[in-house]
Amino acid sequence: MAKHLTAALALAGAASVQAAPITTTQTISLGELLTSGQSANISFNLNSQLAQLGRGAQDILEADLIVYGYSDAQYNQNNAMPYSGYENIGTSSHTVYVPYTYTYYVGNGCYYTWLGSRRCESYSPVTGTAYYSFNVTDTSSVRSRDIAHRDTVADTMLVDVAGQQGSDSASTTSNSAGSYGAPVYERTDGSYQNGYLYRYVRERDTYEAISGALEVAFHLNADALKSLTSDGILEALVSAPLGQFRLQTASLTYVTGDPSSEVPEPGTLGLMAAAALGAAAVRRRNKA
């Protein structure tokens, strides 16, 4: 009797282990770029995987779907911002030469007349030009502006499975700026004697974007689950109602049970009853 009892309990235990739910995941690699108004179909076919598990589509008890995407920066606005005020970026100097006029007189000389008197002619003026010099400081200045590139669209991913929908929008804001380009000559102000002011302009590119990872995850409702359990295939529609993004992967995680173990078969019921009777007989014998 003890041997029969052991065998019956072993069979019952085996049936219990067989009935344990199994959680399985199927992942699909994607890579499609969806722009505003576009959509793509994702199809999960679990039949081969279910066959390896010894289960069927009707054995699926519940399932979760996760779709991953990524929103890249796509700049839809390019605006030239106003120039800033001028700022000094360097100095130099040059020498100023200023002319001036001078005068001196040159006599025509003296001589004696035939009477023996000395006579001198008047002096004649002589003029000339000379220069004096000094250094002045020249200044270079530049005004700057940004060329702003902006992605102001919060790209959105929408997933629809048998009427059950989920969505996610990009929410990561990033800002960056490039380096200024070389100053470009604009004009020269000032004067030779007071110093020149050389004017330049320069620009740089700045970037602001809403981008980042996208993830839509939900537990399949009754309608979506029914679609899956009918033939082991689940169709999902992914669309871009706003902006653009790239699909990355989609994962379907599902739980299967063994319906035959939920209600024990007659043979199993008999074994369990025999095991119970055997255990009672053993207890009575031990008491005797």
VOGU-3710 file (C-alpha; in Angstrom, 3 decimals, decimal comma):
1> makhltaala> 0,000/0,000/0,000  2,843/2,432/0,796  4,268/1,895/-2,701  0,925/2,612/-4,324  0,538/5,684/-2,141  3,965/6,969/-3,175  3,237/6,421/-6,875  -0,125/8,185/-6,648  1,345/11,195/-4,872  4,148/11,360/-7,443
11> lagaasvqaa> 1,648/11,441/-10,299  -0,375/14,118/-8,557  2,783/16,189/-8,022  3,727/15,792/-11,681  0,320/17,040/-12,723  0,744/20,040/-10,425  4,144/20,927/-11,957  2,760/20,561/-15,464  0,009/23,022/-14,624  2,427/25,840/-13,688
21> pitttqtisl> 2,007/28,913/-15,968  4,852/29,669/-18,372  5,906/33,227/-19,176  7,462/33,731/-22,624  8,590/36,761/-24,630  8,858/37,296/-28,359  10,798/40,366/-29,539  10,804/41,846/-33,023  13,609/44,116/-34,255  12,370/47,082/-36,255
31> gelltsgqsa> 14,013/50,112/-37,838  11,376/51,908/-39,832  11,228/55,685/-39,833  7,716/57,063/-39,492  6,933/60,676/-40,280  3,766/62,594/-39,506  0,724/60,755/-40,869  2,566/57,501/-41,615  1,932/54,120/-39,967  3,416/50,624/-39,892
41> nisfnlnsql> 2,069/47,167/-39,058  3,745/44,921/-36,507  2,848/41,230/-36,517  3,568/38,661/-33,809  3,180/34,997/-34,789  3,503/32,880/-31,656  2,513/29,511/-33,110  6,034/28,142/-33,570  7,028/29,292/-30,089  3,860/27,839/-28,580
51> aqlgrgaqdi> 4,497/24,490/-30,278  7,933/24,305/-28,678  6,270/24,860/-25,309  3,705/22,178/-25,985  0,953/24,785/-25,792  -1,548/26,316/-28,165  -2,933/29,781/-28,771  -5,982/28,935/-26,690  -3,694/28,382/-23,715  -2,636/32,047/-23,571
61> leadlivygy> -3,989/33,536/-20,353  -2,697/37,124/-20,544  -0,188/39,239/-22,440  1,685/42,562/-22,298  2,863/44,545/-25,312  5,733/47,051/-25,326  6,775/49,058/-28,387  9,996/51,103/-28,334  10,918/53,995/-30,598  13,253/56,968/-30,656
71> sdaqynqnna> 12,569/60,568/-31,590  15,535/62,270/-33,241  15,925/66,027/-33,436  14,478/67,351/-36,682  14,766/71,125/-36,792  11,662/72,735/-38,227  12,592/76,346/-37,435  15,739/78,256/-38,406  15,698/81,817/-37,101  18,371/84,506/-37,241
81> mpysgyenig> 18,339/86,271/-33,886  19,054/90,031/-33,494  22,669/91,147/-33,294  24,145/91,999/-29,937  25,957/95,254/-29,250  29,563/95,687/-30,297  32,310/94,425/-28,033  36,007/95,112/-28,312  38,159/92,258/-29,521  41,529/93,959/-29,866
91> tsshtvyvpy> 43,548/97,118/-30,419  46,338/98,281/-32,668  48,014/101,616/-33,409  49,255/103,730/-36,284  51,378/106,868/-36,562  49,717/110,113/-37,534  51,780/112,675/-39,472  50,447/116,251/-39,269  51,814/118,825/-41,712  52,601/122,403/-40,771
101> tytyyvgngc> 53,935/125,393/-42,719  56,938/127,457/-41,731  58,403/130,703/-43,150  61,853/132,211/-43,148  63,350/135,226/-44,887  66,254/135,358/-47,221  67,994/138,675/-47,873  69,033/139,662/-51,375  72,409/140,902/-50,131  74,109/144,300/-49,863
111> yytwlgsrrc> 76,210/146,264/-52,306  77,967/149,679/-52,626  76,823/152,352/-54,903  79,196/154,247/-57,232  79,116/157,050/-54,692  80,551/154,616/-52,150  77,471/154,145/-49,968  76,402/150,684/-48,827  72,978/149,585/-49,818  71,050/146,397/-48,824
121> esyspvtgta> 68,055/144,914/-50,557  64,963/143,833/-48,568  64,554/140,307/-47,362  62,280/137,901/-49,249  60,118/135,374/-47,344  60,591/131,679/-48,018  57,914/129,161/-46,928  58,135/125,382/-46,402  56,198/122,385/-45,125  57,184/120,036/-42,305
131> yysfnvtdts> 55,465/117,270/-40,291  55,105/116,328/-36,702  53,873/112,826/-35,680  52,109/110,995/-32,862  50,592/107,547/-32,316  46,851/106,863/-32,093  45,051/103,686/-31,033  42,799/101,767/-33,417  40,110/99,460/-32,004  38,485/96,319/-33,450
141> svrsrdiahr> 34,981/95,419/-32,313  32,478/92,736/-33,225  28,756/92,201/-32,843  27,353/88,691/-32,658  24,149/86,833/-33,342  22,825/83,286/-33,122  21,219/81,312/-35,909  18,685/79,330/-33,863  17,682/75,861/-35,058  14,654/74,537/-33,187
151> dtvadtmlvd> 12,682/71,303/-33,097  9,473/72,409/-31,394  7,418/69,279/-32,109  6,903/66,720/-29,335  6,985/63,647/-31,585  4,228/61,184/-30,673  3,963/57,408/-31,158  0,509/55,788/-31,159  -0,012/52,012/-30,898  -3,369/50,359/-31,664
161> vagqqgsdsa> -4,165/46,687/-31,003  -7,727/45,595/-31,754  -8,987/49,025/-30,739  -6,888/49,202/-27,574  -4,583/52,204/-27,831  -1,554/53,607/-26,043  0,722/56,529/-26,854  3,878/58,302/-25,766  5,430/61,648/-26,694  9,026/62,845/-26,672
171> sttsnsagsy> 9,718/64,991/-23,631  13,485/65,456/-23,360  14,591/69,019/-24,149  18,197/69,616/-25,184  20,127/72,818/-25,875  23,544/73,267/-27,437  25,573/75,894/-29,237  28,359/75,743/-31,770  31,420/77,977/-31,935  31,412/81,406/-33,507
181> gapvyertdg> 32,761/81,601/-37,007  35,599/83,931/-37,978  34,635/87,611/-37,758  33,592/89,084/-41,101  34,545/92,690/-41,908  31,594/95,077/-41,878  32,895/98,661/-42,014  35,391/101,174/-40,587  34,427/104,167/-38,450  36,614/106,854/-36,854
191> syqngylyry> 39,349/108,872/-38,505  43,020/108,832/-39,327  43,923/111,412/-36,719  41,577/110,168/-33,968  41,935/106,441/-34,498  39,998/103,932/-36,559  37,227/101,674/-35,263  37,070/98,497/-37,328  33,646/96,831/-37,248  33,092/93,071/-37,662
201> vrerdtyeai> 30,164/90,640/-37,377  30,093/86,959/-36,456  27,511/84,191/-36,124  27,073/80,826/-34,486  24,506/78,023/-34,700  22,434/77,098/-31,661  20,176/74,070/-31,304  17,094/73,369/-29,217  15,100/70,169/-29,609  12,436/67,983/-28,058
211> sgalevafhl> 13,533/64,400/-28,589  14,272/61,172/-26,743  13,056/57,624/-26,200  9,461/56,598/-26,814  7,760/53,660/-25,095  4,181/52,427/-25,270  3,303/49,559/-22,939  -0,054/48,086/-22,005  -1,739/44,920/-20,803  -3,944/43,415/-23,502
221> nadalkslts> -7,629/43,836/-22,792  -10,240/41,198/-23,523  -10,701/42,145/-27,180  -6,987/42,277/-27,939  -6,382/39,007/-26,077  -9,213/37,342/-27,986  -7,550/38,338/-31,243  -4,351/36,658/-30,069  -5,889/33,446/-28,702  -7,963/32,877/-31,838
231> dgilealvsa> -4,993/32,053/-34,087  -1,771/32,828/-32,194  -1,192/35,996/-34,229  -1,332/39,546/-32,930  -1,398/42,556/-35,244  -0,451/46,014/-33,980  -0,640/49,297/-35,859  1,985/51,925/-34,998  1,467/55,442/-36,313  2,963/58,915/-36,078
241> plgqfrlqta> 0,105/61,355/-35,466  2,585/64,153/-34,758  6,208/64,597/-35,748  8,520/61,737/-36,626  10,329/58,877/-34,897  12,131/55,632/-35,648  10,750/52,287/-34,526  13,269/50,170/-32,621  11,786/46,984/-31,133  8,467/45,490/-30,062
251> sltyvtgdps> 8,075/42,810/-27,381  5,092/40,645/-26,561  5,273/38,867/-23,203  2,553/36,280/-22,646  1,571/33,718/-20,029  0,322/30,251/-20,975  -1,324/27,649/-18,786  -2,338/24,026/-19,383  -6,142/24,000/-19,403  -6,209/20,194/-19,095
261> sevpepgtlg> -4,676/20,474/-15,648  -7,133/23,063/-14,379  -9,875/20,369/-14,090  -8,260/16,974/-13,298  -9,048/14,169/-15,703  -10,985/11,097/-14,375  -7,834/8,993/-14,230  -6,097/11,643/-12,186  -9,081/11,960/-9,876  -8,985/8,180/-9,314
271> lmaaaalgaa> -5,324/8,245/-8,453  -5,821/11,078/-6,027  -8,747/9,240/-4,385  -6,696/6,055/-4,110  -3,868/8,021/-2,585  -6,221/9,510/-0,022  -7,720/6,079/0,875  -4,259/4,541/1,130  -3,118/7,295/3,443  -6,164/6,687/5,668
281> avrrrnka> -5,503/2,958/5,792  -1,933/3,542/6,812  -3,057/5,833/9,611  -5,541/3,228/10,911  -2,925/0,480/10,848  -0,458/2,632/12,776  -3,105/3,323/15,435  -3,868/-0,409/15,796
//
